[in-house]
Amino acid sequence: MLIFGIVMVLPFIWMVSASFKVESDVFKYPIEWIPSTWNAIENYTQVWFGKFPFSLYYWNSIKVAVITTVLSALFSSMAAYGFTKMKFKGRDVLFLIVLSTYMIPHQATLVPQFLIYRWVGLFDSHLGLVLLSSFSVLGTFLLRQFFMSISNEFIESAKIDGAGHFTTFTRIVMPLMRPAIATYAILRFIWTWNDYQNPLIFIRSETKITLQLGLAKFSDLSGVYYSLIMAGAVSAILPLLIIFIIGQKQVIEGLSSGGVKG
């Protein structure tokens, strides 16, 4: 496992190393993992303060990813609670209908979404990007599996004490499912941060594009300068590493709790 782990991390190490080098040393063979000539300050300065405003792209991506993650985790957990702990006629059939929509390829719904967004005025706005990913069938399904592991005795005890569904959900279920919700939130943040297709289709203004589109534009301009491209890629991946390092404990707890029922 250690050997496979080293093999998997080598491309990332090479990317970081290349971002510190002068252009002529990027493809030098044998590979210089530690640059003989350092050019890190110049590379990152050109990326962040060059022709493309990376700071603006960063802010756009952070804003969209954070709001989308919060709303998606909230809506998915509420839907999962409703499909597991609330009893109403046709609940299981309705869940199967919702789950079946996940089999529809996202590309098949792009044209209707595009037309609807143009009609309601959400085209070329960050609000439109947020709404696209705030309602997740996969998130509802994943959290539902975790919610099923909560004993109904907790719900019944709260009901006896006079608590309604809102109180039960916020004060009993949410604290118990914190690792699972945190796991999904981290995954949702990563998916939204790396999303390229939706911003490409639904964003037109230069000041509203996200980091992934900005990085693509930067790569088109700096196609022959791989040291700059690697510097941009390192800048783009750093938030994901930080999020995972901070939340890795919750991810492990969430995966562990999902593997044991009862």
BELQUI-V960546 format. One record per residue. SS is DSSP state (H for helix, E for strand, - for the rest). PSI is psi as a letter, one per 40 degrees, with the letter a starting at -180 (999 if undefined). Layout:
BEGIN
ss->[SS | SS]
psi->[PSI | PSI]
END
This chain:
BEGIN
ss->[- | H | H | H | H | H | H | H | H | H | H | H | H | H | H | H | H | H | H | - | E | - | H | H | H | - | - | - | - | - | - | - | - | - | - | - | - | E | - | H | H | H | H | H | H | H | H | H | H | - | - | - | - | H | H | H | H | H | H | H | H | H | H | H | H | H | H | H | H | H | H | H | H | H | H | H | H | H | H | H | H | H | H | H | H | - | - | - | - | - | H | H | H | H | H | H | H | H | H | H | H | H | H | - | - | H | H | H | H | H | H | H | H | H | H | H | H | H | H | H | - | - | - | - | - | H | H | H | H | H | H | H | H | H | - | - | H | H | H | H | H | H | H | H | H | H | H | - | - | - | - | H | H | H | H | H | H | H | H | H | - | - | - | - | H | H | H | H | H | H | H | H | H | H | H | H | - | H | H | H | H | H | H | H | H | H | H | H | H | H | H | H | H | - | - | - | H | H | H | H | H | H | - | - | - | H | H | H | - | - | H | H | H | H | H | H | H | H | H | H | H | - | - | - | - | H | H | H | H | H | H | H | H | H | H | H | H | H | H | H | H | H | H | H | H | H | H | H | H | H | H | H | H | H | H | H | H | H | H | - | - | -]
psi->[d | d | d | d | d | d | d | d | e | d | d | d | d | d | d | d | d | d | e | e | i | i | d | e | e | d | f | h | h | i | h | g | d | h | h | d | h | h | f | d | d | d | d | d | d | d | d | d | f | a | d | h | g | d | d | d | d | d | d | d | d | d | d | d | d | d | d | d | d | d | d | d | d | d | d | d | d | d | d | d | d | d | e | d | e | h | h | i | h | e | d | d | d | d | d | d | d | d | d | d | e | d | e | h | i | d | d | d | e | d | d | d | d | d | d | d | d | d | d | e | f | e | i | f | i | d | d | d | d | d | d | d | e | e | h | h | d | d | d | d | d | d | d | d | d | d | d | d | e | h | h | e | d | d | d | d | d | d | d | d | e | e | h | a | d | d | d | d | d | d | e | d | d | d | d | d | e | d | d | d | d | d | d | d | d | d | d | d | d | d | d | d | d | e | h | d | d | d | d | d | d | e | h | d | h | d | e | e | i | i | d | d | d | d | d | d | d | d | d | d | d | f | d | e | g | d | d | d | d | d | d | d | d | d | d | d | e | d | d | d | d | d | d | d | d | d | e | d | d | d | d | d | d | d | d | d | d | e | e | h | h | 999]
END
